[in-house]
Amino acid sequence: MVKHVLVTLTDEQYRCISQLRGKMGNSDAEVLRNIFLAWLSEKTGMGCWRETPAEAEKTA
């Protein structure tokens, strides 16, 4: 299932996304998705993003 999310960026944030185009993805959407996934991976590895058993049951 695909979800579309509207994101508002400052000019400076958009410049950063533009500079990463071609390195982290071919479109703004790919770059943002890959930045988010890298951030999420980092947080998960640090143990900051763990579901409690009750939260896991809600999503199952």
DABEL-V180704 format. One record per pair of residues at least 6 apart in sequence whose ideal C-beta (glycine too) atoms are under 6 Angstrom apart, sorted by the first residue. I is the first residue (numbers start at 1). J is the second residue. Records with the same first field share a line. If there is no record, write none. Layout:
I->J + J
This chain:
17->28 + 31
20->31
21->31
24->31 + 34
25->31 + 34
43->49
